[in-house]
Amino acid sequence: MYGSIIRQLTETELLWNNLPGTVQTSFSASEYAGWKIEEIVLLEYPVVPMQFVIEVEKGNAEYQLFYSEEGGLLQTKDVSGNRDDTHWPVKLD
């Protein structure tokens, strides 16, 4: 299913102030709030709702946190030591 979607993926880097307030609130209340924010990305696909990825790091640990526009945490992905910086879509049921 994702083969055709990935070819149509759009990634846009964002600043913290450009995140929806719901995502800011959810992240700020999470266990990762004190971690260094490495990157914030908006992911847009033609048939999947938009997703926001906040990439954080602390020491040698690095995670991608996938949020819905409503602020729900969709997935936490450990990317520590991973050189692939692609933000693959979260499969929604």
TIMI-729362 format. One record per residue (C-alpha): residue number from 1; x, y, z. Coordinates in steps of 0.5 Angstrom, whole numbers, padded with zeros to 4 digits, m for minus. Layout:
REM TIMI-729362
+-----+-------+-------+-------+
: num :     X :     Y :     Z :
+-----+-------+-------+-------+
: NUM :     X :     Y :     Z :
...
+-----+-------+-------+-------+
***
This chain:
REM TIMI-729362
+-----+-------+-------+-------+
: num :     X :     Y :     Z :
+-----+-------+-------+-------+
:   1 :  0000 :  0000 :  0000 :
:   2 :  0005 :  0005 :  0002 :
:   3 :  0009 :  0004 : m0005 :
:   4 :  0005 :  0009 : m0008 :
:   5 :  0004 :  0014 : m0002 :
:   6 :  0012 :  0014 : m0001 :
:   7 :  0013 :  0017 : m0008 :
:   8 :  0008 :  0023 : m0006 :
:   9 :  0011 :  0024 :  0001 :
:  10 :  0012 :  0031 :  0002 :
:  11 :  0016 :  0033 :  0008 :
:  12 :  0017 :  0040 :  0010 :
:  13 :  0021 :  0043 :  0016 :
:  14 :  0018 :  0047 :  0021 :
:  15 :  0019 :  0051 :  0027 :
:  16 :  0016 :  0050 :  0034 :
:  17 :  0012 :  0056 :  0033 :
:  18 :  0009 :  0053 :  0027 :
:  19 :  0006 :  0047 :  0030 :
:  20 : m0001 :  0046 :  0032 :
:  21 : m0002 :  0048 :  0039 :
:  22 : m0005 :  0041 :  0041 :
:  23 :  0002 :  0038 :  0039 :
:  24 :  0006 :  0043 :  0043 :
:  25 :  0002 :  0042 :  0049 :
:  26 :  0002 :  0034 :  0048 :
:  27 :  0010 :  0034 :  0047 :
:  28 :  0011 :  0039 :  0053 :
:  29 :  0007 :  0034 :  0057 :
:  30 :  0011 :  0028 :  0055 :
:  31 :  0017 :  0025 :  0058 :
:  32 :  0021 :  0028 :  0052 :
:  33 :  0020 :  0035 :  0054 :
:  34 :  0027 :  0036 :  0057 :
:  35 :  0030 :  0033 :  0051 :
:  36 :  0034 :  0037 :  0045 :
:  37 :  0029 :  0038 :  0039 :
:  38 :  0033 :  0036 :  0033 :
:  39 :  0028 :  0037 :  0028 :
:  40 :  0021 :  0038 :  0027 :
:  41 :  0018 :  0036 :  0020 :
:  42 :  0011 :  0036 :  0017 :
:  43 :  0009 :  0030 :  0013 :
:  44 :  0004 :  0030 :  0008 :
:  45 :  0001 :  0024 :  0004 :
:  46 : m0005 :  0024 : m0001 :
:  47 : m0009 :  0019 :  0003 :
:  48 : m0006 :  0019 :  0010 :
:  49 : m0008 :  0025 :  0015 :
:  50 : m0002 :  0030 :  0016 :
:  51 :  0003 :  0028 :  0021 :
:  52 :  0008 :  0032 :  0025 :
:  53 :  0015 :  0029 :  0027 :
:  54 :  0019 :  0032 :  0033 :
:  55 :  0026 :  0029 :  0033 :
:  56 :  0029 :  0029 :  0040 :
:  57 :  0036 :  0027 :  0042 :
:  58 :  0039 :  0026 :  0049 :
:  59 :  0046 :  0023 :  0050 :
:  60 :  0046 :  0018 :  0045 :
:  61 :  0039 :  0016 :  0045 :
:  62 :  0035 :  0019 :  0039 :
:  63 :  0027 :  0018 :  0038 :
:  64 :  0022 :  0021 :  0032 :
:  65 :  0016 :  0022 :  0036 :
:  66 :  0010 :  0022 :  0031 :
:  67 :  0004 :  0026 :  0032 :
:  68 : m0003 :  0027 :  0029 :
:  69 : m0006 :  0034 :  0028 :
:  70 : m0010 :  0033 :  0034 :
:  71 : m0004 :  0032 :  0039 :
:  72 : m0005 :  0025 :  0039 :
:  73 :  0002 :  0021 :  0040 :
:  74 :  0002 :  0016 :  0034 :
:  75 :  0008 :  0013 :  0035 :
:  76 :  0015 :  0013 :  0038 :
:  77 :  0021 :  0011 :  0034 :
:  78 :  0028 :  0009 :  0037 :
:  79 :  0033 :  0012 :  0031 :
:  80 :  0039 :  0012 :  0035 :
:  81 :  0045 :  0011 :  0031 :
:  82 :  0041 :  0010 :  0025 :
:  83 :  0044 :  0014 :  0019 :
:  84 :  0037 :  0014 :  0015 :
:  85 :  0034 :  0020 :  0016 :
:  86 :  0027 :  0019 :  0012 :
:  87 :  0021 :  0020 :  0016 :
:  88 :  0017 :  0014 :  0014 :
:  89 :  0009 :  0014 :  0015 :
:  90 :  0006 :  0011 :  0021 :
:  91 :  0001 :  0006 :  0019 :
:  92 : m0006 :  0008 :  0021 :
:  93 : m0012 :  0003 :  0022 :
+-----+-------+-------+-------+
***
